């Protein structure tokens, strides 16, 4: 990281950023073309979970190349200044890399969806088997992640 003074190294602080974020941006590469999508997510034990319909561009890409990059950001605010080059943005962010795979069995999907729903609600949910059969669940094993903040 170029600006070492902005790096967040505390794992608990990095996880706190993830837990406060509402959206995860998932980046993939198709050939030599990048593709980024904002997604609802779940996080547990250095693992990300996403759900999807059973067709679409991100699934096509992930089937060919399961290497991903992800990004979270919180606490964004603009710092204005009289000088144009002195404007700045305040934020906390996490960027990481991992490998995506598709969960296929009912129980794994159910557990992953519970993790996703816990990110947005404290309620418990039941899932109909017919709905789970139509739902794709993506698991990303995190290999590396770093945090950054701009005060």
N, C-alpha and C positions, 0 to 999 in steps of 0.2 A: 504494500500500500504506500502510495507516494506521500501522503500526509499522515505520518505515524501518530501525531498528536490527536488525530481524529479517530483512530482505530479503537474499536471496542473489542476487548479480548476476553472479558468475563463471560463465560458460557451462560450464566443465569441472566445476565443483561441482554445477551443476544436472544435467548429464548423468550424473555419478556417482550421484546420488540415483536417477535413472531406472534406471540399470544395476543398482543394488542392490535395487530393488523387485521383489517377486514378483507383484504384482497391479497392474493399472491399472484405475481406475474411470472408465468412459466414461459421460458424461451427454449425453442427447439431450432434445429437446422434441417432444411430440406435441400439436399445438394449443397449449393453454396449460398442459399437464401435463408436469412433468419426469419423466424416467425414467433411472435410473442402474444400470449393471451392472458387476460386477467381472469382469475378463477377464485371461487369459494374453495376453502381448503380446510384440512384438519392437520394437526401436528401432534406427534407423540413419539418419544424415544428416538429422536433424530431421524424421524421418518415423516414425509409429507403424504397426504392422501387427497385425491381429487375425484370427482364423479363426472360422468359425461353421458351424453346420448351414445348410442351404439354406432354412430357414424359421424364423420366430420374430418376436417383438415388436420387437427392436432393428432387424431388417432392414426391417420394415414402416415403422418410424419414419424410418430413414435414407433410404428411398426417397422419402419426402415432404419431409424436411428434413435435409440432410446437414451442417448446422452442429453441431459437437460441442464439449464441454468435457471435459477429462480431468484426473485427479488421481492422484498417486503419493505415498506416505508411507513413511518408514523411521524406525528408531531411536526408536520410541515407548516412553515410560515415564511413569508417573504420579509426580508430585511431591506428596507428602502434606504437610499442615500442620495445626497445631492449630486454625486458623481455617478455616471452610468456604470463605470467599471467597478464601483464599490458596492453595487447591489449584491445581495447574497440570499441564500435560502437556508433556513434552519430545518433540520430533519434528523431522524435516526433511521438507519437502514441496515438490512441484512442482505447479502448476496451469497449464493452458494451454488454448488454443482452436485449432480447426482445421476443416478441411473433409474430410469422408469421401467416398471413392468405392470402388466395387467393382472388383477386378481380375478380369479374365475369361479372359485367355489363360494357357495351361499354364505357360509359362516365367516369367511375372510371378508367378503363384501359387507356383511352386516356389521362386523366389528369396525371396519374402516368408515362406514357411514355414521356409526355412533361417534367416532372421533371427530368427523367433520361437523356433525350436528352439535357436539359439545362446544365447539368453537363459537357457535352462534346462539345457543340456547341451553338452559339448564334442565330442560324437559327430557324425558325418555320417549323414544319413538319405536314403533313396530314397523316392519317392512314386509309388504306382501311379496311372496316368492315370485309372482308374475312380474312385479315391478323390478325386482332385483335381476331377473333374467334379462330385462331390457336395459339395465344400467351397467355402464362400464365403470370400473373403479381402478384408478391408477395409483400405484404406490411408488414413491420416489425414495430410494435409500440415499440419504445424504452422505456424501463423501467428504465435503469440505464446505465451510461457510465462515464468513467474516462479517463483522459489524462495523459501522461507521456512523459518526455523528458530526453535525456542524452546529456549534453553539450559537 
